[in-house]
């Protein structure tokens, strides 16, 4: 009997309903998602992985990978008060942000606790787009109280977005005809005619590597995908799922909401939320700005120095420290914190993670109590942790303009 | 003013003037900027028809002797036209009940006995709570000794009521007026009259929980007389004395000077910009305007935290009391009343008040309107030409945001109010020479107070003491260094008593 099975393409099976929304790229992503393994992100189907998460991860480090960021929440802020309103809401200086640039920001409660983080795109004096991982419209409306001339619109469904990340990303975009893209600096925006109108390309991403994000009308989404994959074959293009992105972002030193921190509006227990200082985001707190929401509380916290620290840790051994409790001593007598994210990093060749450590202990010795399985048997090991101050992965090419080989 | 001021006070209403007088008395250079051509705000006396004068606030139940003495107001011309105006629960049939301090005239024996017990209990409560109207509220969780002390004193005061009375106060404090009245009395007319002060000025009626007892105690905090005190020259007589007292202490009161905004530099309030563009700098700015105006208009949300701004914007500021002024060619006759020289309450029963409230809740108003009527010219001949009279009435309920707008309803409401008066004084219409109706919308426009609300923000338990106007600004200082509140939106609230102005001045002086 011949051993042969013919697999039907997933989108040919019409009686299986996902119960989640298709992104503008779904006709393409669903064809590639071999096991139809989807996670849910803001109601949209987001591939967990397409074929092999490690292979997808390596594309961001060696060639290039494509991640569908359409489920991101996108909000348009416009009107003569838009800049002032955003400037008061977020921690960086929006008034000083140049047109056609992007800036990573956080926004805080009155107590200086992080509500959420995201990126602000400035299109003109009075027009902005703000992108964040989770819905935040209610907070934005609250933040607009007292500002008359600002319109806030949820444009999430009106904008399709793809992230192209990895060392060959610039070369691929250039080959697709986006000439001049090599001159695009980190956090800058460029526009090109594409499909039925324009495509906006920003040099941004969530992998820490050279990369771009593309923003366009949903009706042009499939055209973009097809052109990327047609042209991209020789550039080693791969679709990326959630698992590979998670690995890349940990190496890059980026925070994940509901993993490394909880938005303040979603916590119940006292101090289960976080200030930007605790999360290592002191660098985006612009205290030169006379005012932003939470400024007084954050300044007091900064001056006191008495706050927890989310530390980047290099952990001895090779067993990922997921879910570990942190101690000040090898005997695990004094508990001082816990690990929020951890992994074995293939590019850095190190056992890395983030740990939230009590204020009194962050400069002293840190030990992680790691549980791991060996053929189903649980093993315990206590590993010494070393603080790392720079991102684990931060290649030169991510900052160079033009990037190498372009 | 030759020197630059130490302190600028925005708004020359009574709290602004009181605050200015205390600060000037302590040696501060104070400049008061008043938008109107006359100081005193809702307390000022204005001519509403040739020869006829009235003030929006018409009695002084909350004013204390200490303020009058502290600021030597009598030497600046303040005198009372009467210190013992009784309240009269008017009955259409002429069977009125007169409430004169702690005595009742015309009520049944059982109600009279109940009133003695009621007023004794209320006076005991009022006495316990009285010191706290004149003190800075504590801040919870500040860790400060003074805050802990104030809280401790409050607890101790309640405890010294005795176990039973303390428990009674705790039980009664949030009762609706109706439940309170039903517990003590049986006559519907008496119940309505006694419930009146529990709700007037707020968006509340006899069946509303939240502040009846508190409001009653608040209105018992004055000590100028057994009955209701009324100032000579209308409440404006008191305002003129306050302005004179402040000026005598060295403060300058500038009229016709609307402030457009507060100047904030590096997070610090440092001056004001007038509507005509003039800038005046001072290290401290105190606003007697309502909290919404103070924070959202004068200061601007860009200087304030997001959740704080939201709490300010959510303050309930819609006024529900209209003011009616009538110029009368002679004294009208009220059924069965020899001389209408009391505060007349035109409220047959609590359901009558509640029904008027129900209409207003949904943006309308009732045909028959409950009101309190005073004819101040009976005690003070300076308010009307000889032999003629001024009728001053507080009319409920007039929703600030009436459906269709007040332009369309002004005349109907006025007519309803006069018709409601006619039930008690049938010939009143024939005596009217001129009339002025000030709806909450008019009060907002003419006196620059959001919603035309007496108290600048609802006076209710959820908005009281350390929550007035909201936590973060309940100690007269605000989240913006150099910017302070001294108006009715701050503790303790509205009503002519000057406590907010006094407490704010003290808080500012203690800071140095």
Interface residues (C-beta under 8 A of the other chain):
Chain A: X84 X85 X87 X88 X89 X109 X110 X139 X142 X143 X145 X146 X147 X290 X291 X293 X294 X295 X296
Chain B: X264 X265 X266 X267 X295 X296 X300 X301 X302 X303 X304 X305 X306 X307 X308 X309 X310 X313 X472 X479
